Amino acid sequence: MAEGSGRLVVVEGIDGSGTTTQVAKLAERLRKAGIPVRATREPSDGPIGTLVRQVLSGRIVVPGGKSPGWATMALLFAADRMDHVQSEIAPFIARGGVVLSDRYDASSLAYQSVSSGAAATETVEWIRSLNRHALRPSLTIVLDVSPEVAAARRVRRGEAAQLYERDEMQRELATFYRGLAKHIPGDRVVVVDGDAAVDAVHERVWDAYGYTFHA
C-alpha cells in the first residue's frame, strides 16, 4: 500500500464491540506496510480525557453521588476532543501520518443523545455544534455488533461496569450506530459486521480502509 497522505480514521461501536482491538490490529498492519501511523483513543490520555475517564468509572461524581448530566458530559468530551486534535492528532497528520482513533465525535453523538432522553434530532444538532471545529475524519468505521455479543465480551473482560454499560442503553446505542451516516452527512461512514472472530472482523476493517483510500 502507498504511504498515508495525512488522514484521520476512526473506529466506533458500542461497548464490547472491539474498537480497541481493531484499532491495534489496523495500526500493526499499516506499520508493516511502511505507513507512519499513530493509534490513539477518546477519551484521550490528556488532562481533560483523564478527568472524563474518572467520571466514567464512577470515581468523580456531582453532589448527591450522581454522575454529571448528559449535557455536561457532552461539553467535557468536546473539550477533550479539541485538546486531543490540537496536541496529538493534527500535528501527526500534518507530518503525513495516519491517525487511528478508538472513538471520536460519533461517540458523543451516540452516547449523549441516547442518554439525554430528549428528541434525538435536537440533541444531535447541539452536539454537532459543540464539535464544529473538530477535524473531520477521512473515514469512520462502525463495528456493528449485536448487544448480546457485546455484553458477553464485557463480562469476559471482568471489569467493573462503567457509566454507559447498561444493556438497555447498549441496545439503543447499537441502533443509533447502524444509522450513524444520517447524523454526520458529508462524512464517509462504513458499517462492518463485528460479530465474527477478531481476525475476520479485521479483514473487513482492512477492506473498508483499502476501498476508501485505494479504490
Steps between C-alpha positions, in 0.01 A plus 500: 500500500612855438606727778231687690440857390393624842157387610284419800326163511255426782365167627167514684252264663321413821689388810643155433491542122876464472603852404823488701601163357426600143687831526804311627484241220452763229791702637723193497412420140557857383840511671600179324404671174739784584231756576566741787213444741399602850230321698313711753166502683220706646465591775862593436796463732518878536394692811132534407478145369645367825230689689230354273629147560470554874139613453422193287646268764301667779800650677365852450137585575297815552334589833251232591723223372371509143692515175506832312208550261513422130549864397794541737651181361454624144688819588780306669538266203505794258768677704710184513457455125630847417801447727553158343492642147728793575757314709517161330288437191557810284881514545541135397273538198687816398814287477327264257405230748179305552328535837271217611264601779308258719186719510450864404206739473259229381522358853379834637214504251402146594553487874386847600196506273384158621566584865322836473156348454421809292405532137790340314510752214525805727761337724711384206496847347616656827780247543607553139517874566729437800734305274480721192868595523622143544694349210274283284602134460590374154323176590287375788466122533211376714530151647143374496484251787181361649439625855497139626842422355641827631356434848665158510832655403470759777436225753810312382709814554421472869502877552258709703215638289545862395249782470337400171531121520134420566346239271194706407712802412741286299209375289398860425860587419529209258196630312644852492833381364335305218348828381802714581552623143179705505624690806833604345415576136807564290716259701591159363355233731543126439312250716660155526373183668690471827345183641759269342840391631764771547702419187191480280384841623848639440483393134174690465654807662803468271274475196310813608828689540638377169182569305481854635856603426611272216190419298 
